[in-house]
Amino acid sequence: MFTGIIAAVGRIDEVQPLQQGASDAGVRLRVTAGSLPLEDVRIGDSIAIQGACMTVVEMAGNQFDVEVSRESLRLTAGLDAIGPVNLEKALRVGDYLGGHIVSGHVDGLGEVQRFAPVGESHELVIRAPQALGRYLAYKGSITVNGVSLTVNRVEDVAEGCDFSINIIPHTLSATTLGALTPGSRVNLEIDTIARYVDRMMGQGAR
């Protein structure tokens, strides 16, 4: 489990196919952890990369490796190319829960519609798939590329569901969200509580 409070911005430095010549193969990533401390990380531990929970398979100094299946690559964005990534280590019992409960399981891909300054902050408008729209609510929680954020506005549209969030300057400087532009794809994870409420109300898939 995670909180959606990004601990560091790291960088994917290497992307290697797990099986040469196979179109259905996943990739192995070499990630530099940046300011994320790795002293207590062991092989087999979980680290969220851009909001997707990954298992550490190798460590060397300030770097760690993870293996990403082809299915995970299909369902996520930002795990197939060299570049900066949001990082968060898994929670330990007794850790401070500063954001909201996050599983690290990406529910779908959103697309940035608008990202522009509003006063001292920025407004980020994302279009979510229609299937996720039912889980989005005013003042509810959403995870975008691993960042726990609060929904300020929700509007159902023909192509899906547009929602707006306010990005404060600290979040821009402490995460990769500042690099987003209209058309960028982002990893979305809905609020775990919303998922269970939907099921209990008889609206979930059977």
C-alpha positions in Angstrom: 0.0 0.0 0.0 1.0 3.6 -0.6 -0.2 7.1 0.2 0.2 9.0 -3.0 2.7 11.4 -1.4 5.7 11.3 -3.7 8.9 10.8 -1.8 11.3 11.6 -4.7 11.6 12.1 -8.4 13.8 9.5 -9.9 14.8 8.6 -13.4 14.4 5.6 -15.7 18.0 5.4 -17.1 17.7 2.1 -19.0 14.9 0.2 -20.8 15.9 -3.3 -21.9 13.5 -5.9 -23.4 13.2 -9.0 -21.3 13.3 -11.2 -24.4 15.1 -10.1 -27.5 12.9 -10.2 -30.7 9.7 -11.0 -28.9 6.8 -8.6 -29.6 4.9 -9.7 -26.5 7.9 -9.4 -24.0 8.0 -6.9 -21.2 11.0 -4.7 -20.2 13.5 -4.4 -17.4 14.0 -0.9 -16.1 17.1 0.5 -14.4 15.9 3.4 -12.2 18.0 5.9 -10.4 16.3 6.7 -7.1 17.3 10.4 -6.8 16.8 11.4 -3.2 14.8 8.3 -2.3 16.7 6.4 0.4 17.3 2.8 -0.5 19.1 1.7 2.7 16.0 -0.2 3.9 14.9 -1.6 0.5 15.5 -5.3 -0.2 15.0 -7.5 -3.2 11.3 -8.2 -3.5 10.1 -5.0 -1.9 7.6 -2.8 -3.7 8.2 0.7 -5.1 5.5 2.7 -6.9 6.8 4.2 -10.2 4.5 6.7 -11.7 1.7 5.2 -9.5 2.3 1.6 -10.6 3.5 -0.9 -8.0 6.6 -2.6 -9.1 8.9 -5.3 -7.4 12.6 -4.6 -7.0 14.6 -7.4 -8.6 18.1 -6.0 -8.3 19.9 -3.2 -6.5 23.2 -1.4 -7.1 24.1 1.7 -5.1 21.4 4.4 -5.8 19.8 2.4 -8.5 17.3 -0.5 -8.6 15.8 -2.7 -11.3 12.2 -3.7 -11.9 10.6 -5.9 -14.5 7.5 -4.7 -16.2 5.2 -7.2 -18.1 3.8 -6.4 -21.5 0.3 -6.3 -20.0 1.5 -3.7 -17.5 3.0 -1.6 -20.3 -0.3 -1.8 -22.2 -2.2 -0.5 -19.2 0.1 2.3 -18.0 2.0 5.3 -19.3 5.6 6.4 -18.6 7.1 3.0 -17.9 8.6 2.3 -21.4 11.0 5.2 -21.9 13.9 7.0 -20.3 12.9 10.0 -18.3 11.9 11.3 -14.8 9.4 9.3 -12.7 7.6 9.7 -9.4 8.7 7.3 -6.7 7.2 6.2 -3.4 8.2 3.2 -1.2 5.5 1.0 0.2 4.0 1.9 3.6 5.2 0.2 6.8 3.0 -0.4 9.8 2.9 2.9 11.7 3.8 5.2 8.8 2.1 8.5 8.5 -0.8 8.4 5.9 -0.5 11.9 4.4 -2.5 11.4 1.2 -5.1 8.6 0.9 -5.0 4.8 0.6 -3.4 3.9 -2.7 -2.8 0.3 -4.0 -0.4 1.1 -6.8 -2.8 -0.7 -9.3 -3.5 1.5 -12.2 -7.2 1.5 -13.2 -7.0 3.3 -16.5 -5.3 6.0 -18.6 -6.4 9.6 -18.6 -5.5 12.3 -21.1 -4.6 15.9 -20.2 -7.1 18.3 -21.7 -5.8 21.5 -20.1 -2.9 22.5 -17.8 -2.7 26.3 -17.2 -1.8 28.7 -14.4 -4.6 30.0 -12.2 -3.4 32.5 -9.7 -0.4 31.0 -7.8 -1.4 27.4 -8.8 -2.2 25.4 -11.9 -5.5 23.9 -13.0 -5.1 20.4 -14.4 -8.1 19.0 -16.4 -7.9 15.3 -17.3 -10.3 13.2 -19.3 -10.9 9.8 -17.7 -12.4 6.8 -19.4 -16.1 6.6 -19.1 -15.9 3.5 -17.0 -14.0 5.4 -14.3 -16.3 8.4 -14.3 -18.7 6.9 -11.7 -15.9 6.8 -9.2 -15.0 10.5 -9.4 -16.7 13.0 -7.1 -16.3 16.6 -6.0 -13.7 16.7 -3.2 -13.0 13.0 -3.7 -9.5 11.6 -4.1 -7.8 10.5 -7.3 -4.2 9.3 -7.9 -2.5 10.8 -11.0 0.9 9.3 -11.9 1.2 8.2 -8.3 0.2 11.6 -6.8 -2.7 11.8 -4.4 -4.9 14.7 -5.5 -8.3 16.2 -4.7 -11.0 16.5 -7.4 -12.4 20.0 -7.7 -14.9 19.5 -10.5 -16.4 16.6 -12.5 -18.2 16.8 -15.8 -19.5 13.8 -17.8 -18.9 14.2 -21.5 -19.6 12.1 -24.5 -15.9 10.9 -24.7 -15.6 10.1 -21.0 -15.4 12.1 -17.8 -13.5 15.4 -17.4 -12.3 16.3 -13.9 -10.3 19.2 -12.7 -7.7 19.3 -9.9 -5.6 22.2 -8.5 -1.9 21.8 -8.4 0.0 23.9 -5.9 3.5 25.1 -6.5 5.0 22.5 -4.1 3.4 19.6 -5.9 4.8 21.0 -9.2 8.3 21.1 -7.9 8.2 17.8 -6.0 6.7 15.6 -8.7 6.8 15.1 -12.5 3.4 16.7 -13.0 4.9 20.0 -14.1 6.0 18.4 -17.4 2.4 17.5 -18.4 0.9 19.1 -21.5 -2.4 18.7 -23.3 -2.4 15.3 -24.9 -0.2 13.7 -22.2 -1.4 10.3 -21.0 -1.4 9.8 -17.2 -1.9 6.8 -14.9 -5.1 6.9 -12.9 -6.1 5.0 -9.8 -9.5 5.6 -8.3 -10.1 5.9 -4.6 -10.3 2.4 -2.9 -13.2 3.5 -0.8 -15.2 4.5 -3.8 -14.6 1.1 -5.4 -16.0 -0.7 -2.4 -19.0 1.6 -2.0 -19.8 1.0 -5.6 -19.7 -2.8 -5.1 -21.8 -2.6 -1.9 -24.4 -0.5 -3.7 -24.8 -3.2 -6.3 -23.3 -1.2 -9.1 -20.1 -3.1 -9.5 -19.4 -5.7 -12.2 -20.7 -9.2 -11.4 
